[in-house]
Amino acid sequence: MKKILCFCLTLMLLMILTISLNHNNIITIKNIFIPINLTEDIIDDYFSNNTEKKSEAIKQIKEIVLNDLGFKNWTDYSDYMNILIFPEDINKNKITDVIIVLNLSKDSSIIAIYENNKTNYRLKYTIKDLPYIEHVSTININNNFFLVTEEIIDEKLGGYYYDKSITIYNHNNNDFKKVFQESKTYEAYFYEGWDNKDIENAKWFKLAENNLIDIIPKNDSLNINVDKNLKVYNSDESTTSIPSNFQDIKQKDFLIKYYWSEKFNYFIQKEGKTIDSGELVGIVSIYNQYVDSFLSNDELTYKIIDENGNLKHENLNNIEILE
């Protein structure tokens, strides 16, 4: 019995010694029993000019968000994650809440929105499965709360694709729903030989969009103007990798106007109805408004939304535009 007791005491001493040699382990084990709450002090330290305080706050915030979201298995990789914090009075009650963006990797992120309950912050909303986020802003208008993000999908290595877009989420029915997305900068490469290996002198094409997106509050509503610039390039270089030189072969410039529709809870261009059923729908976009359509033989379609919030594509011949 004494031998067993001595063995247990020795084992406990070794564990304590090991833990004491690693400060991070002390914090981790402590938090298993006493989870950290997000407090105003931690947020203040994040915005502090004191580098030590800021660094410790970043570690704590990452740990809190991962724990609250059930992502504890990501904790070991937290040093590689990037966070962005945006204080915001979401409920218009003169109390500052916080929007936290946690970029898990170069192509994956989560938005966690914490509500201030005067003693600390509690997780209220989450938006998951997002690409890398560079910036967040908010718009409160006519009892509608919009969250505006700049999102990046960068697949240039191996994927031949880059897209930096403006995406808007609307707070509705105790959740956040995507209600708008448009590219600011889009670049994609296409090689004819991918679809037809027997084609002679297969060409490379470069598709590009550089669009100006202007979000305009107007008459207690919200309008969006998108000044679009679409370009198609090709190259005469005979190569199976992306060529170094491209020539501009086609360009198109036009303006698209969106408005917030309370009827569809979505940003649409116009209203319409289906000819076969007479169903009222919102026109979200037309396929030829995107540069990818220049190299596609697919029929032109409208992207529409119905009054139940369902998004789908419909042939142009089955839609009557309502003025």
TATA-V690481 format. One record per residue. RES is the residue in one small letter. PHI is phi in whole degrees, 0 to 359 (* if undefined). OMEGA is omega in whole degrees, 0 to 359 (* if undefined). D_CENTER is the distance of its C-alpha to the mean C-alpha in Angstrom with 2 decimals. Layout:
<<RES | PHI | OMEGA | D_CENTER> <RES | PHI | OMEGA | D_CENTER>>
//
This chain:
<<m | * | 180 | 60.59> <k | 296 | 180 | 60.77> <k | 296 | 180 | 59.30> <i | 295 | 179 | 56.28> <l | 296 | 179 | 55.83> <c | 297 | 179 | 56.12> <f | 297 | 180 | 53.62> <c | 295 | 179 | 51.06> <l | 294 | 179 | 51.65> <t | 296 | 180 | 51.32> <l | 297 | 179 | 48.05> <m | 295 | 179 | 46.64> <l | 296 | 178 | 47.82> <l | 296 | 178 | 46.17> <m | 296 | 179 | 42.83> <i | 296 | 180 | 43.15> <l | 295 | 180 | 44.11> <t | 298 | 180 | 41.17> <i | 295 | 183 | 38.71> <s | 294 | 179 | 40.42> <l | 277 | 182 | 39.89> <n | 224 | 183 | 36.12> <h | 299 | 181 | 34.62> <n | 296 | 179 | 31.14> <n | 293 | 178 | 32.77> <i | 301 | 181 | 34.49> <i | 296 | 183 | 31.25> <t | 296 | 181 | 29.71> <i | 293 | 178 | 32.85> <k | 300 | 184 | 33.24> <n | 285 | 174 | 29.80> <i | 296 | 182 | 30.67> <f | 266 | 181 | 33.36> <i | 232 | 181 | 32.00> <p | 302 | 178 | 28.20> <i | 282 | 172 | 26.85> <n | 262 | 176 | 25.61> <l | 283 | 183 | 23.20> <t | 240 | 177 | 25.64> <e | 296 | 179 | 25.97> <d | 298 | 179 | 27.93> <i | 295 | 179 | 25.13> <i | 296 | 178 | 22.72> <d | 299 | 179 | 25.65> <d | 295 | 178 | 26.21> <y | 298 | 180 | 22.63> <f | 268 | 181 | 23.41> <s | 286 | 173 | 26.93> <n | 278 | 177 | 28.61> <n | 282 | 186 | 30.26> <t | 296 | 180 | 28.57> <e | 292 | 179 | 29.90> <k | 298 | 181 | 28.66> <k | 297 | 181 | 25.16> <s | 298 | 179 | 25.08> <e | 293 | 179 | 26.33> <a | 296 | 179 | 23.88> <i | 300 | 178 | 20.90> <k | 298 | 182 | 22.49> <q | 294 | 181 | 23.14> <i | 296 | 178 | 19.72> <k | 301 | 181 | 18.15> <e | 297 | 181 | 20.97> <i | 296 | 183 | 20.66> <v | 296 | 179 | 16.99> <l | 299 | 179 | 17.55> <n | 293 | 182 | 20.75> <d | 295 | 182 | 19.50> <l | 270 | 181 | 16.82> <g | 76 | 181 | 19.50> <f | 253 | 184 | 18.16> <k | 301 | 182 | 21.51> <n | 290 | 177 | 21.92> <w | 269 | 187 | 19.16> <t | 302 | 182 | 21.28> <d | 296 | 182 | 23.27> <y | 255 | 187 | 20.32> <s | 297 | 180 | 19.14> <d | 298 | 183 | 20.89> <y | 266 | 182 | 18.48> <m | 269 | 178 | 15.34> <n | 249 | 177 | 13.98> <i | 239 | 175 | 13.47> <l | 229 | 181 | 12.87> <i | 233 | 182 | 14.71> <f | 231 | 175 | 15.06> <p | 295 | 184 | 18.25> <e | 201 | 174 | 18.35> <d | 275 | 187 | 21.05> <i | 292 | 186 | 18.98> <n | 267 | 181 | 22.18> <k | 54 | 179 | 24.30> <n | 244 | 179 | 26.92> <k | 62 | 174 | 27.23> <i | 240 | 185 | 25.71> <t | 276 | 172 | 22.78> <d | 267 | 179 | 19.92> <v | 225 | 172 | 17.08> <i | 254 | 183 | 13.31> <i | 245 | 173 | 12.47> <v | 260 | 176 | 9.45> <l | 244 | 176 | 10.70> <n | 278 | 184 | 9.69> <l | 290 | 179 | 11.90> <s | 203 | 181 | 12.42> <k | 289 | 181 | 11.74> <d | 225 | 181 | 9.48> <s | 210 | 180 | 8.26> <s | 209 | 178 | 6.96> <i | 221 | 171 | 7.77> <i | 251 | 177 | 8.25> <a | 241 | 182 | 12.02> <i | 251 | 183 | 14.00> <y | 252 | 181 | 17.65> <e | 263 | 181 | 20.49> <n | 277 | 178 | 23.59> <n | 254 | 175 | 26.73> <k | 80 | 175 | 29.05> <t | 255 | 175 | 29.89> <n | 199 | 179 | 26.50> <y | 255 | 178 | 22.86> <r | 238 | 179 | 21.92> <l | 298 | 183 | 18.62> <k | 248 | 183 | 18.11> <y | 223 | 173 | 14.69> <t | 223 | 172 | 11.83> <i | 234 | 188 | 8.49> <k | 251 | 174 | 8.42> <d | 58 | 180 | 7.77> <l | 254 | 172 | 4.14> <p | 284 | 180 | 4.79> <y | 299 | 181 | 6.19> <i | 248 | 182 | 5.43> <e | 262 | 183 | 8.73> <h | 202 | 177 | 9.43> <v | 224 | 172 | 9.40> <s | 219 | 182 | 12.30> <t | 228 | 176 | 13.96> <i | 224 | 173 | 16.57> <n | 251 | 180 | 19.40> <i | 208 | 176 | 21.69> <n | 51 | 179 | 24.33> <n | 64 | 174 | 23.22> <n | 250 | 177 | 19.66> <f | 251 | 180 | 16.81> <f | 245 | 176 | 13.64> <l | 251 | 185 | 10.48> <v | 250 | 182 | 9.22> <t | 239 | 167 | 6.28> <e | 254 | 186 | 6.89> <e | 246 | 183 | 4.69> <i | 233 | 168 | 7.45> <i | 246 | 183 | 9.07> <d | 242 | 179 | 12.54> <e | 241 | 182 | 15.18> <k | 294 | 179 | 18.14> <l | 274 | 177 | 20.19> <g | 91 | 183 | 21.50> <g | 255 | 177 | 18.90> <y | 56 | 190 | 19.88> <y | 204 | 176 | 16.50> <y | 215 | 180 | 14.08> <d | 214 | 172 | 11.44> <k | 249 | 189 | 9.95> <s | 233 | 169 | 8.66> <i | 260 | 180 | 8.63> <t | 236 | 181 | 6.88> <i | 239 | 177 | 9.03> <y | 244 | 180 | 9.55> <n | 248 | 177 | 13.25> <h | 280 | 185 | 15.16> <n | 210 | 179 | 17.70> <n | 55 | 176 | 20.12> <n | 60 | 179 | 18.95> <d | 208 | 175 | 15.41> <f | 247 | 183 | 12.12> <k | 238 | 177 | 11.73> <k | 291 | 184 | 9.62> <v | 233 | 179 | 12.35> <f | 195 | 171 | 11.53> <q | 204 | 179 | 9.88> <e | 210 | 181 | 11.95> <s | 287 | 166 | 12.21> <k | 271 | 179 | 13.62> <t | 227 | 181 | 14.83> <y | 227 | 180 | 15.35> <e | 212 | 179 | 17.93> <a | 217 | 180 | 19.34> <y | 240 | 180 | 22.78> <f | 224 | 179 | 25.08> <y | 246 | 183 | 28.51> <e | 303 | 182 | 31.08> <g | 293 | 178 | 32.61> <w | 293 | 181 | 29.71> <d | 275 | 183 | 30.75> <n | 218 | 183 | 34.46> <k | 290 | 182 | 35.99> <d | 269 | 182 | 39.37> <i | 293 | 179 | 38.39> <e | 272 | 179 | 40.49> <n | 54 | 180 | 39.07> <a | 301 | 184 | 35.46> <k | 255 | 171 | 33.27> <w | 263 | 175 | 29.87> <f | 235 | 173 | 27.57> <k | 242 | 179 | 24.75> <l | 249 | 184 | 22.40> <a | 220 | 170 | 20.69> <e | 231 | 172 | 18.98> <n | 229 | 191 | 19.00> <n | 243 | 175 | 18.15> <l | 261 | 183 | 18.66> <i | 246 | 184 | 16.59> <d | 243 | 180 | 18.59> <i | 265 | 192 | 17.62> <i | 235 | 171 | 21.07> <p | 292 | 183 | 22.29> <k | 206 | 175 | 25.50> <n | 51 | 179 | 28.11> <d | 61 | 176 | 26.09> <s | 227 | 184 | 23.39> <l | 223 | 177 | 20.47> <n | 248 | 177 | 20.76> <i | 227 | 174 | 18.59> <n | 255 | 178 | 20.48> <v | 241 | 178 | 19.09> <d | 271 | 191 | 21.70> <k | 263 | 174 | 21.21> <n | 229 | 181 | 22.87> <l | 251 | 179 | 23.09> <k | 222 | 174 | 25.17> <v | 239 | 178 | 26.64> <y | 238 | 168 | 28.53> <n | 223 | 182 | 30.82> <s | 225 | 178 | 32.88> <d | 269 | 181 | 36.47> <e | 293 | 178 | 36.11> <s | 267 | 184 | 37.07> <t | 203 | 177 | 34.67> <t | 264 | 174 | 32.40> <s | 248 | 184 | 29.86> <i | 300 | 181 | 27.91> <p | 294 | 179 | 30.69> <s | 271 | 183 | 31.09> <n | 234 | 176 | 32.14> <f | 230 | 176 | 30.83> <q | 246 | 178 | 32.53> <d | 287 | 182 | 31.01> <i | 243 | 181 | 32.36> <k | 204 | 179 | 30.50> <q | 215 | 179 | 28.60> <k | 214 | 178 | 27.51> <d | 236 | 178 | 26.57> <f | 195 | 182 | 25.97> <l | 244 | 175 | 24.38> <i | 246 | 178 | 22.29> <k | 244 | 176 | 22.44> <y | 251 | 171 | 20.20> <y | 220 | 180 | 21.19> <w | 282 | 180 | 20.05> <s | 256 | 176 | 22.17> <e | 293 | 182 | 23.29> <k | 293 | 183 | 24.95> <f | 254 | 184 | 21.89> <n | 50 | 184 | 19.27> <y | 199 | 173 | 17.24> <f | 275 | 181 | 17.27> <i | 232 | 177 | 20.05> <q | 267 | 180 | 22.47> <k | 204 | 171 | 25.60> <e | 258 | 178 | 27.21> <g | 207 | 174 | 29.23> <k | 217 | 179 | 31.10> <t | 283 | 184 | 31.76> <i | 288 | 184 | 35.31> <d | 286 | 183 | 36.14> <s | 238 | 182 | 35.20> <g | 75 | 181 | 34.89> <e | 290 | 177 | 31.55> <l | 283 | 182 | 29.68> <v | 221 | 173 | 26.17> <g | 258 | 179 | 23.55> <i | 272 | 181 | 22.98> <v | 275 | 181 | 19.29> <s | 196 | 175 | 20.03> <i | 238 | 188 | 22.71> <y | 303 | 183 | 22.35> <n | 283 | 175 | 24.37> <q | 275 | 180 | 21.94> <y | 239 | 187 | 19.94> <v | 295 | 179 | 21.56> <d | 301 | 182 | 21.41> <s | 294 | 183 | 24.04> <f | 296 | 182 | 26.57> <l | 252 | 183 | 27.21> <s | 250 | 176 | 27.00> <n | 261 | 181 | 30.03> <d | 293 | 179 | 28.19> <e | 291 | 179 | 29.40> <l | 289 | 179 | 27.64> <t | 224 | 170 | 25.73> <y | 268 | 165 | 24.03> <k | 267 | 186 | 20.70> <i | 234 | 174 | 21.79> <i | 230 | 179 | 21.03> <d | 264 | 185 | 23.92> <e | 288 | 175 | 24.93> <n | 266 | 178 | 23.74> <g | 85 | 180 | 20.11> <n | 275 | 177 | 20.44> <l | 263 | 178 | 18.86> <k | 201 | 178 | 21.20> <h | 250 | 183 | 22.96> <e | 222 | 178 | 26.49> <n | 300 | 181 | 29.19> <l | 303 | 184 | 30.11> <n | 289 | 181 | 33.66> <n | 254 | 180 | 32.73> <i | 238 | 171 | 31.03> <e | 256 | 180 | 33.04> <i | 283 | 179 | 31.29> <l | 261 | 182 | 32.41> <e | 274 | * | 33.25>>
//
